[in-house]
Amino acid sequence: MLIEDIKPTTLTGVKRLAKQLKKTKSITHSEALELASKSANCVSFHHAQRTLPVRSASHSSPYVLLTIYWSDRKRGHRCGRETLRVELTKPILELCDKSGLKYVRGFGNLRIVANDHFICDDIAPSQDYARDRLCTAERSLRFMEHTGLRPYRNRTTYPKTLIEDKLPDSDHATSWIDQGNGQFILIDEPYGGVPDASARAAWAVRTGWRIEKSGWPGMYSPYDCDLYVGADGRSSYDLDALMGKIESMPAPTVSDHWTGESAPSWETFLSPMVKTRQDERRARCKGMIYPSASKSTVPYNYNPGCSQRRPNGELGIEGHMEAGRIIKAAMRSKTLRYAAYSRLNSLRSVLEDWLALEIRRGELDSPEFYDVYYRWTDEDQSLLEGLRFNDDVIAALRDLEQKLKRAYPDCAPLRKQLRRVEMSISLLQKAK
């Protein structure tokens, strides 16, 4: 940080900055105090003594601000900003670290811009949508705060039971872990009245898992969905204690009872912890910036706020069909672990997006398009029959890797997908 960017907010901060200025500018202490006071938006040091607190007042409780900007085409392109302040029992990064928050519902597309502020770089399509997203993030924070659960991130040890015998009628499920004992917890939030109670009871008997319905309305869509909690009943985990914590939670925050701050413009919101020009630049929503092409990448579209990019190249329809065949067959092979399956599933979703953006109108009709990466075909079955061992799957994925490298220029979007292939290969090698 440049010394010129420092903006003291306390008398102690002014004096600290004055000491730095005295050394760097070779000026007297009194001159340094005057200069430091002006950095704090005071006329003089005497003015600073009269107006600034000696030191920062401690907040009664930690908090975090969550911000989303929106633009509504249906309302004549009206735009605005929604900011929700969430009071917490501890700083948010003590509640859940930054990498873990990416797995928390409502935080996947939020970016930390200050220790007290997260913003979304995607422009929401309406004010109501923005409020809904912020309330979802707030409910997730409350859930972690009251239960002590944290998002589960270790895909290599995902319970096999949930892969081989999926919970009937599961929807909007999220994975959590009790950090105290490492217990895996499944949170399932299907729409109310959808789950077949008898099928779930039979599943519980068959697998040895417990699945309990909570009276708390949930995180995903309160009052439309029900919240179920699942844990391996063969463990010594006290599921009843967890259910008690969830049942005692306050009513969830919903957008119908909005308590946040609304602004009718896209003026950049700056939180109290923003101190420097660099902080101000960081707080700007990237969704307000028009994307442009580069030598190696192009945006998905040229609308303001489009942050998704793809390689500036084409795999071709035949190349995509070959890639899809490899991915589908590998995902059905008996040797593939869940962690690799998950990565390949994400890979094919991205490659399908690239295919849709690369083809010209009329080149692939809807049935043929979905055949490429998702619908099972006779050609896929023929390839699968040749993938009997780990080495066969590894060889197929190596072939896929080379096809992608030949078709696309080296760039961040391509490297991200290649890492998914490389990690899948690594997991297969470890399973030998």
C-alpha positions in Angstrom: 0.0 0.0 0.0 1.3 3.5 -0.9 1.7 5.8 2.0 -0.3 8.4 0.1 -3.3 6.0 0.1 -3.4 5.8 3.9 -6.5 7.6 5.3 -6.4 7.6 9.1 -9.7 7.7 11.0 -8.3 8.1 14.5 -5.8 10.4 16.3 -3.6 7.4 16.9 -3.6 6.7 13.2 -2.7 10.3 12.4 0.3 10.2 14.7 1.4 6.8 13.3 1.2 8.2 9.8 3.1 11.3 10.8 6.0 9.2 12.0 6.2 7.5 8.6 5.9 10.8 6.7 8.7 12.4 8.8 11.1 9.6 7.8 10.1 9.3 4.1 9.8 13.0 3.4 12.5 14.3 5.7 10.3 16.9 7.3 9.8 18.1 10.8 7.4 16.3 13.2 5.0 19.3 13.3 4.9 19.4 9.5 4.3 15.7 9.4 1.4 16.0 11.8 -0.2 18.6 9.7 0.2 16.5 6.5 -1.1 13.4 8.2 -4.1 15.3 9.5 -5.0 16.4 5.9 -4.9 12.7 4.9 -7.6 12.2 7.5 -9.8 14.9 5.9 -8.9 17.4 8.7 -7.8 21.0 8.1 -5.0 20.8 10.6 -3.6 18.7 13.5 -5.5 21.0 15.9 -8.7 20.2 14.0 -7.9 16.5 14.1 -7.4 16.6 17.9 -10.9 18.2 18.2 -12.8 15.9 15.8 -11.1 12.5 15.6 -11.5 9.8 18.3 -8.2 8.7 20.0 -8.7 5.2 18.8 -11.3 3.1 17.0 -14.4 2.4 19.0 -14.8 -1.4 19.3 -18.0 -2.6 17.7 -20.5 -4.3 20.0 -20.6 -7.2 17.7 -18.9 -8.2 14.4 -20.9 -7.7 11.2 -20.7 -8.2 7.4 -22.3 -6.3 4.6 -23.5 -8.2 1.5 -24.2 -6.2 -1.7 -25.8 -7.0 -5.1 -26.5 -4.5 -7.9 -29.5 -5.0 -10.2 -31.0 -3.8 -13.4 -34.6 -4.6 -14.4 -35.5 -4.6 -18.1 -39.1 -5.1 -17.4 -39.2 -1.9 -15.5 -37.6 0.3 -18.1 -34.0 -0.7 -17.2 -34.4 0.7 -13.7 -31.3 -0.1 -11.7 -30.2 0.0 -8.1 -28.3 -1.6 -5.2 -29.3 -3.8 -2.3 -27.1 -4.1 0.7 -27.9 -6.4 3.7 -26.1 -5.9 7.0 -25.7 -9.2 9.0 -24.8 -9.0 12.7 -22.6 -11.9 13.7 -21.2 -13.5 16.9 -17.7 -13.6 15.4 -16.0 -12.1 12.3 -17.2 -13.9 9.1 -13.7 -15.3 8.2 -13.6 -16.9 11.7 -17.0 -18.4 11.1 -15.9 -19.8 7.7 -12.7 -19.2 5.8 -12.8 -17.6 2.4 -12.3 -20.8 0.3 -15.0 -22.5 2.3 -17.5 -19.8 1.7 -17.4 -20.6 -2.0 -19.3 -23.9 -1.1 -21.9 -22.1 1.0 -25.3 -21.4 -0.7 -25.6 -17.7 -1.5 -21.9 -17.1 -1.4 -20.7 -18.9 -4.6 -20.7 -15.7 -6.6 -19.9 -13.2 -3.9 -16.4 -11.6 -3.7 -14.8 -10.3 -0.6 -13.7 -6.6 -1.1 -13.0 -5.7 2.5 -13.1 -7.5 5.8 -16.6 -6.3 6.3 -18.0 -6.4 2.8 -18.8 -9.0 0.0 -20.3 -8.0 -3.4 -21.6 -9.9 -6.3 -20.0 -9.1 -9.7 -23.1 -10.3 -11.6 -25.9 -7.8 -12.1 -29.1 -9.3 -10.8 -32.1 -9.2 -13.2 -34.4 -7.5 -10.7 -34.5 -5.9 -7.2 -36.5 -8.9 -5.9 -34.0 -11.4 -7.2 -31.1 -9.4 -5.6 -32.9 -9.4 -2.2 -33.7 -13.1 -2.5 -30.0 -13.9 -3.1 -28.8 -11.8 -0.2 -31.4 -13.3 2.2 -30.2 -16.8 1.1 -26.6 -15.9 2.0 -27.8 -14.6 5.4 -29.7 -17.8 6.1 -26.6 -19.8 5.4 -24.5 -17.7 7.8 -27.1 -18.2 10.5 -27.2 -21.9 9.9 -23.4 -22.2 10.3 -23.5 -19.8 13.3 -26.1 -21.8 15.2 -25.1 -25.4 14.3 -21.3 -25.1 14.1 -21.4 -27.0 10.8 -19.1 -26.0 8.0 -19.3 -26.8 4.2 -17.9 -30.2 3.3 -15.1 -29.9 0.7 -13.3 -33.3 0.6 -14.9 -34.9 -2.4 -12.5 -37.8 -2.3 -14.2 -39.2 0.9 -17.8 -38.5 0.1 -19.9 -41.2 1.7 -20.2 -44.1 -0.7 -23.7 -44.9 0.5 -25.0 -41.6 -0.9 -23.4 -42.4 -4.3 -24.5 -46.0 -4.6 -28.0 -45.6 -3.0 -29.1 -42.0 -3.3 -31.7 -40.7 -0.8 -35.1 -40.9 -2.6 -36.6 -37.6 -3.8 -33.5 -35.6 -2.8 -33.4 -32.0 -4.0 -31.3 -28.9 -3.3 -29.0 -31.0 -1.1 -25.8 -29.6 0.5 -23.0 -31.3 2.3 -21.7 -30.3 5.7 -19.2 -31.4 8.3 -19.2 -31.2 12.1 -15.7 -29.9 12.7 -15.7 -31.2 16.3 -15.7 -34.8 15.3 -15.5 -34.9 11.5 -19.0 -36.3 11.0 -20.5 -35.9 7.6 -24.0 -34.3 7.6 -26.4 -34.2 4.7 -28.9 -31.3 4.4 -31.7 -32.0 2.0 -34.3 -29.4 1.1 -37.0 -30.8 -1.3 -40.2 -29.0 -2.0 -42.8 -29.6 0.6 -45.0 -32.7 0.1 -42.7 -34.2 -2.6 -40.7 -36.8 -0.7 -42.2 -40.3 -0.3 -42.0 -40.9 3.4 -42.2 -44.7 3.0 -39.5 -44.8 0.4 -37.3 -42.7 2.7 -38.0 -44.9 5.7 -37.1 -48.0 3.6 -33.9 -46.2 2.5 -32.9 -45.5 6.1 -33.4 -49.2 7.1 -31.5 -50.3 4.0 -28.5 -48.0 4.5 -28.3 -47.6 8.2 -28.6 -43.8 7.9 -31.0 -41.5 9.9 -33.0 -38.9 8.1 -34.9 -36.4 10.2 -37.3 -33.6 9.2 -36.8 -30.3 10.9 -39.4 -27.7 11.8 -37.1 -24.9 10.8 -38.1 -23.6 7.3 -34.6 -24.0 5.8 -32.0 -22.1 3.7 -32.9 -22.8 0.1 -36.5 -21.5 -0.1 -38.2 -21.2 3.3 -41.8 -22.1 3.5 -41.7 -23.7 0.0 -39.2 -26.4 0.9 -38.7 -28.6 3.9 -35.3 -29.2 5.6 -34.2 -32.7 6.3 -31.0 -33.7 8.2 -29.2 -36.9 7.5 -26.3 -38.7 9.2 -24.9 -42.2 9.3 -26.9 -43.9 12.1 -24.1 -46.4 12.6 -21.8 -43.7 14.0 -22.0 -42.4 17.5 -23.0 -38.9 16.3 -25.6 -37.2 18.4 -28.0 -36.2 15.7 -30.7 -35.3 18.2 -28.5 -32.6 19.6 -27.9 -31.1 16.2 -31.7 -31.2 15.5 -32.2 -29.3 18.8 -29.8 -26.5 17.6 -31.6 -26.2 14.3 -35.1 -26.2 15.9 -34.1 -23.4 18.2 -33.0 -21.1 15.3 -34.9 -17.9 14.8 -37.3 -17.6 11.8 -35.3 -17.3 8.6 -34.8 -13.9 6.9 -36.9 -13.6 3.7 -37.1 -10.9 1.1 -40.8 -10.2 1.8 -39.6 -8.6 5.1 -36.6 -6.8 3.7 -34.5 -5.0 6.3 -31.5 -4.1 4.2 -30.5 -0.8 2.5 -31.8 0.0 -1.0 -30.3 2.6 -3.3 -31.8 3.7 -6.7 -28.4 3.9 -8.5 -25.3 2.0 -9.3 -23.1 4.3 -7.3 -20.4 2.2 -5.7 -21.1 1.3 -2.1 -18.1 1.7 0.2 -18.1 -0.1 3.6 -16.7 1.5 6.8 -13.5 -0.6 6.4 -12.6 0.9 3.0 -9.6 3.2 3.6 -7.6 3.6 0.4 -8.1 4.2 -3.3 -7.1 0.6 -3.9 -9.9 -0.5 -1.5 -12.3 1.7 -3.5 -11.3 0.2 -6.8 -11.7 -3.3 -5.3 -15.2 -2.5 -4.2 -16.4 -1.7 -7.7 -18.8 -4.3 -9.2 -17.2 -6.0 -12.2 -20.7 -6.4 -13.7 -20.7 -2.7 -14.6 -17.7 -3.2 -16.9 -18.1 -4.0 -20.6 -16.1 -7.1 -21.5 -13.8 -7.3 -24.5 -12.0 -10.0 -26.4 -8.2 -10.7 -26.0 -5.8 -12.7 -28.2 -6.6 -16.0 -26.4 -10.1 -15.6 -24.9 -13.5 -14.1 -25.7 -16.4 -13.4 -23.4 -19.5 -15.5 -23.5 -21.3 -12.4 -24.6 -20.6 -8.7 -24.7 -23.3 -7.6 -22.2 -22.0 -5.5 -19.2 -21.0 -7.7 -16.4 -20.3 -10.8 -18.4 -17.4 -12.4 -16.5 -17.4 -15.8 -18.1 -14.8 -16.4 -20.8 -13.9 -19.2 -23.2 -10.8 -19.9 -25.4 -10.6 -18.0 -28.7 -10.7 -21.2 -30.7 -13.0 -24.1 -31.8 -12.9 -27.8 -31.0 -15.3 -28.4 -33.9 -18.5 -30.5 -33.8 -16.7 -33.7 -34.5 -14.1 -32.8 -31.8 -16.9 -32.1 -29.3 -18.6 -35.4 -30.1 -15.3 -37.3 -29.4 -14.8 -35.3 -26.2 -18.3 -36.0 -25.1 -18.0 -39.7 -25.8 -14.8 -40.0 -23.7 -16.3 -38.1 -20.8 -19.6 -40.0 -20.8 -17.9 -43.4 -21.0 -15.3 -42.5 -18.3 -18.1 -41.3 -16.0 -19.9 -44.7 -16.3 -16.7 -46.8 -15.9 -16.7 -48.9 -12.7 -13.2 -47.7 -11.7 -14.1 -44.0 -11.4 -14.3 -42.5 -8.0 -16.9 -39.9 -7.0 -14.4 -37.1 -6.8 -13.3 -37.7 -10.4 -16.9 -38.2 -11.6 -17.8 -34.8 -10.1 -14.9 -33.1 -11.9 -15.8 -34.7 -15.3 -19.4 -33.7 -14.8 -18.3 -30.1 -14.3 -16.0 -30.4 -17.4 -18.8 -31.6 -19.7 -21.1 -28.8 -18.6 -18.5 -26.2 -19.5 -17.6 -27.9 -22.8 -21.3 -28.0 -23.7 -21.4 -24.2 -23.2 -18.4 -23.8 -25.4 -20.0 -26.0 -28.1 -23.2 -23.8 -28.0 -21.2 -20.7 -28.5 -19.0 -22.2 -31.2 -21.6 -23.6 -33.6 -23.5 -21.6 -36.2 -27.3 -21.4 -36.3 -28.7 -24.6 -37.7 -25.6 -26.7 -37.4 -27.0 -28.9 -34.6 -30.7 -29.3 -33.8 -31.8 -29.9 -30.2 -31.7 -33.7 -30.1 -28.3 -33.9 -31.7 -27.0 -31.1 -29.5 -27.9 -33.0 -26.3 -26.5 -36.2 -27.6 -23.0 -34.7 -27.6 -22.4 -34.5 -23.8 -25.4 -36.0 -22.0 -27.6 -38.4 -23.9 -26.2 -42.0 -24.0 -25.6 -43.4 -27.5 -24.5 -46.7 -29.0 -21.1 -45.2 -29.7 -20.7 -44.3 -26.0 -21.5 -47.9 -25.1 -18.9 -49.2 -27.5 -16.2 -47.0 -26.0 -17.3 -48.0 -22.4 -16.8 -51.7 -23.2 -13.2 -50.9 -23.9 -12.6 -49.1 -20.6 -12.2 -52.2 -18.4 -9.3 -51.1 -16.2 -8.0 -47.9 -14.7 -5.3 -47.6 -17.3 -7.9 -47.7 -20.1 -9.7 -44.8 -18.5 -6.5 -42.9 -17.9 -5.5 -43.4 -21.6 -8.9 -42.1 -22.8 -8.6 -39.0 -20.5 -5.0 -38.4 -21.8 -6.4 -38.4 -25.3 -9.1 -35.9 -24.3 -6.4 -33.7 -22.7 -4.5 -33.6 -26.0 -7.6 -32.9 -28.1 -8.3 -29.8 -25.9 -4.7 -28.6 -26.1 -4.6 -28.9 -29.9 -7.9 -27.1 -30.4 -7.6 -24.2 -28.0 -4.9 -21.6 -27.2 -3.3 -21.6 -23.8 -5.4 -19.5 -21.5 -7.0 -19.4 -18.0 -10.4 -20.9 -19.1 -8.7 -23.8 -20.8 -6.2 -24.4 -17.9 -9.1 -24.6 -15.5 -10.7 -27.4 -17.5 -7.4 -29.2 -18.0 -6.9 -29.2 -14.3 -10.1 -31.1 -13.9 -8.9 -33.8 -16.4 -5.5 -33.9 -14.7 -7.0 -34.3 -11.2 -9.3 -37.1 -12.5 -6.3 -38.9 -13.9 -4.4 -38.4 -10.6 -7.3 -39.9 -8.6 -7.4 -42.9 -11.0 -3.7 -43.5 -10.6 -4.0 -43.4 -6.8 -6.8 -46.0 -6.9 -4.6 -48.6 -8.6 
